[in-house]
Amino acid sequence: MSTDPINPPRRLLMGPGPINADPRVLRAMSAQLVGQYDPAMTGYMNDTMELYRSVFRTSNEATFLIDGTGRAGIEAAFISLIQPGDVVLIPVFGRFGDLLRDIAERCQADVRVIEREWGTVFTPAEIEAALSEHKPAMLAIVHGDTSTTVAQPLDELGALAEKHGALFYTDATASLAGNSFEADTWGVDAVTSGLQKCLAGPSGSSPISLSAKAVAAMTSRDIPIRSNYFDLSQILEYWGPKRLNHHTEATSMLYAARECARLLVEEGMENAVERHRLHGAAMVEGLLALGLTLFGDQSVRMNNVVGVRIPDGIDGDAARATMLTDFGIEIGTSFGPLEGKVWRIGTMGYNARKDAVLTTLAAFEQVLRRGGFSVSGGAGVGAAMDFYG
């Protein structure tokens, strides 16, 4: 056992998340604690609610934080909105759709699944056909699935769910702030996210927003919510004017979440999305110039992460290890049917910037060359520079 102070190695995290937190977020986390009902603390809570209304693009009063990672937000939404026996329709197009299925099953839902090949997304017609067939109480779908690097268009799904009498939930952990998201315009009833990707913070807090319809469904349910910690009806009373005690708020994580949202609102949400699009596209141009093949339907690729097929003859894990040990840069591997076939490279949050893109491409070129893959010297960086230029 080491008793040395924590001193992590210097890393540039260019995988599918987590990423390097913005230094301003880390500074906010180091602020001194105050009491849970200190006027300063409740003021920060109110600030956080209002800031995330801007991030989610919603007027939902029920916009707040779940203390826990992005998965905690999903579980809180599901355990509070799903009653045992409810039919829940989950269109699955990647690993995190399977996660929604697992959590819904643990909530004792009657889960109905439709599936798509990884790297593709559903058409509205496919989802409406499933809504007509299964008549669910909830439609639950991932927005951007980093396992496949594609994003499901949501703009028509809220209206379809409303037409068929279903609540509409989406997991925006990997997509929020790096890709367009319009909770109210799209008719989203419940959405959860996480800080560790495009929001440029650490994992450990899950922003959530619930429509008035979702809150009504939760408060009028027949069966009590089968969790104390994740009971959103109680957590809402804690965040609301009554300030009824539910748990001790994770104060330092609230500071982090507030700063993540403050920085995004200061930048402007449209500008943040455009920043991710710009630097994500520059990364793509550089990877293509290195002679690599992209994975998935590029017309629906997420702005903040790209999948790259591992070339024949290259040991994918060894290349990732070399990137990490020799250059201090982390890129991602893949899961399930893509394991050993695809690298995932992220350009998100604090790392959605020009120097991070160019540094990653320069290092990647050297790793590919030493692995025996033929590349033109400087091609990746040159293509990205041309794109920026």
N, C-alpha and C positions, 0 to 999 in steps of 0.2 A: 504494500500500500504506500502510495506517495502522499506526503504531507506538504509538497511544494504548492505554491500559489498556482491557480489556473493561468496558463499562458498558452493559448491555442496557437498552432502554426498559422502563418499568414497564408490565406487562401483566397482565390478568386472563384466564387461559386457560380459556374455557368451551366449548371444542370437544370432540371425541371423544378427545382426548389427543394430545400430552402435556398435563399440567396443571401448575399451580404446585406445586413441591415444598414439603412441610412445612418450615418454617424449622428445626425440630429435626433433620430429615434433612440439610439443608445444613450445619448445624453439625457433625454427626457426620462428614460427608465431609471437613471441614477438619482433622480430628485428624491428628496426626503419624503417619508410617509407622513400622512396625517390621519386623524380619526375618520372612521367610516361615515360619520354624520357631521363632520366639520363642514361649515359652509363652503370652504374651498373645495372639499372633495365632492360634495353634491353639485357644486358649480361645474367641476370638471366632468361629472357624469352628464349633466345637461348639455355641456358643450359637445361631448362625444356623440350624443344622440343626434344633435342638430347637424354636426359635421357628416355623420354617416348617412343622413337623409340626402345630403348633396352627393355623396359618393355613389349611393344606390340609385340616385335620381328618383326619389320618392317623397311623398308627403306623409308617409305612414307614421303615426304617432309611436307605434310599437317598433322602434328602431333602437337597438341597444347592443350589448355585448354578452356573450356566453363565456364564462371563464373556463377555458380549455382550448384544445386545438380545433382545427376545422372540423374534424370528425365529431367533436363534442357538439358543435353547432348543428350538424346533421341529426345527431341522435336526439338532441333537445327538440328540434322541430318535429321529428317523426313521433317520438314518444308522447308529445303534447297534442299533436294533430290527428294521429291515427288511433282509432279504437280497435280493439281485438275483433277480427273478422272483417274489417273494412277491406274492400278491394282496392289495391294500389297498383297502378300501371307504371312499369318502369321500362322505358326503352334503353337498352344497353348497347353501347358502341365502344366500350373500353373497360379497363379495370375498375374505374370508379363508379360505373354503373352497377357493376357486380357488388361494390361496397354498399350502394343504396339498397340493393336487393337484400343483402345480408342483414342490414340494420332494420329494414321493414319487416323481414321475417321474424326477427327477435322481438319486434313490437306486436307480434301475432297477427300481422296483416295477412290477407289472402292475396299474395303477390302474383301478378300476371306480368310476364316478361315478353317483350319482342326484342329481337337482336339483329344487329347489323355487323357486317365484316369490319374489323378494326381498320381505321383509316378512312372510314366513310361515315356519313351522318344520315339521319332520317329525313324523308320528305314530309311536309305537313299532311299530305294525303295518307301516308302510311300510319301516322300517329292518329289521325281522325278515324281511320278504319278500326284501329285497336280500341279507341275510346268508344266507338259504337258497339263493338263486340263485347267488351268487358264491363262497360258502365262503372268505372271506378269512382271511389270517393276522392282519390287523389291521383294526379299525374305528377310523377317525380322523375326528373331528368337532370343529368349533369350538363352544365353549359360548356365549359372547355375541359376536355379530358386530357391531362398531360401524358397519359399512357399511350395515346395515339396521336397527340399534338393537333387534333382538330376540334373545332367548336361547333356545337349544334345551334343552328339559327333558332332563336326563340320568338321572333317578332309575331308569328301567327299562332303560337301555341296557347297563349293565355285566352284568346278569344275562343279557340277550340275547346279548351277545358271548361270555360264558362258555358258554352253551348251545350255541353254534355254533363253539366252539373258537378264538375270535379274541381277541387282545389288544385292550384298549380304551384308546385315547389321546384326550385332549381338550386343546385349546388354550384356556386360561383367561386369556389376556393381558389382555383387556378386561373381564373379569367378576369375577375373584377379589377378595374383600373388599368388593365392593359388592353382590353377589348371593350367595345361599346356595350353598355348595359343600361337598360331603361326599365326599371321595375314597374313604374306606373303605366308608361306607354304600352308596355308589353303585357300588362295584366298579370304580373307575377304576384301570387298570394303569399309566398314565403320564400325567402332566399337567405342562404348562409354563405359565409366566406371565411378566409383566414388571412393572417398578416404576412406570411412568409414568402409570398410570391410577388405579385405586382404591387402590393401595398408597401413593400420595402421595409418590413419589420421582422421580428422573430415569431416563431410559432408559439402559440399559447393563449391566443384570444380569438374568438370567433364572432365577428359582427353578424347581426341578424336583423331582418326586417320582415314584419308581418302586416298584411293588409287588414282592414277592418273586418273583412269577411273571414279571414283566418282566425282572428281573435274571437269573433263570435262563435265560430265552429268549436274552438278550444274551450270557451267558457260555458258552452251549452251542452257539452258532451255528456253521455249517460254514465260512463264508467270513469272513475277517478284516474288521473294520470299516474302511471305506474312507476314513477320516479320522484324522489324528493328533490335531488340536486338539479335535475333537468326539467322540473315543472315550470313551464314558461308562464303560467298564470300567476304563480307566486313570484317569479323573477320580475315580471312586469310590475307587480306591486312594490317591489324593492326599488326599481328604477323610476317609478312614477311618483307623483306628489306625496303619496302617503308614506313613502320610505319605510315600508314594513320590512323588518329584518328577515332576510332569507339565508344569506351566507355572508362571510367577510369578503368583500370585493377584492380581487387580485390587483391591488393598487398600482404596482409598478407596470403591470401589463395594461392597465387602463391608461396610464401615462403614455405607453408605447402606442396603443391603438389610437388614442387621441392625436398624437403627433403624426402618425401615418396619414390619418384623414386630413389633418390640418395642412400638411404639405401638399396633398393632392388638391384640396380645395384652393389653396394658394396658387398652385400651378394652373388649375382649371382642368376639369375632367376630360374635355375634348383634347386639350394639349397633352395630357398624360397618355391618352390612348394613341395619339399621333406620335408621341415619342417612342412608344413601344413598337408601333408599326414601322417607323423609320429605321430604328436600330435592328429590329427583327428582320426587316427586308435586306438591310446591309449584310447581316450575317448570312442570309440565304444566298445572296449574290456571291459572297466569298466562298461558301461551301461548294456551290456549283462550279466556280472557277477552279477549284481544287480537283474537279473531276468526280465529285461525289453525287450520288443519286438520292433524292429526297423521298421520304415515305409519306404516303397518305394523299388524300384529295387536297391539293394545294389551294383550291378555290375556297376552302373553309378552314385553312390552317390558322391556328391561333397566332396572334401577333408576337407572343412572348416565348414560344418554344417551337423548335423544328426537329423533325425526325430525319435521321440520315442512315441510309442502309450501310452496314459495315461491308467494305469491299472484300471480295474473295481473297483468301490468303492472309488477311489481317486478323490477328487475335484481338477481338474487341475489348476484352477485359485487360489485357496487357497494355493496350494503347491507352486506356483510361488511367491505368496505374502510372504509366510514364508521364502523362499529362499532369498528374497530381504530384508525383515525387520530383520530377525534373523542373516543372514549370509552376507548380502550386496552383494549378487550374483544375477544377472539378467539372466533368461533364457526366451525363447520366447514362445508365444502362436501361434495359427494357424488361417487361414482364410478359408472362403468358405466351401467346403465340409469337410474340416479337422477341422473346429472350434470345440473346446471342445474335440477333439479326439487325438490330437498330440501335444507334446512339441517339440520345435526346439532348439537345443543346438549347439552353435557355438564355434569353436576353430580356430580363425583367427586373422591375423594381429599381433599386439603386444601381443595378448593373446594366440597365438599359441606357447605355452611353457609348460614345464612339471609341474611347480608349479601351474599354473592356472588349468590344467587338474585335478591334484590330489586334489586340494582344492575344486573344483566343485563337484567331485565325493564323497568326504567325507561329504560335506554338504547335497548333494542329498540323500545319504543313510539315514541320520538322518531324513530328511523331509519325505521320504517314510515310514520309520519305524513308525513315529509318526502319519502318516496318516492311519496306519493299514495294510500296505503292508509288507509281510514277506520277510526279507532280511537277508543274512548271514553277521555278523559283519565284516567289513573291506574287503568285497568281491570286491567291485568296485575298491578301491584304490589298493588292492592286485593284481588284474588282470592287471591293468594299469602298476603297477610296474614290474610285470612279463614280460609284453610286452616290456617295456623299457629295462629291464635287459638283 
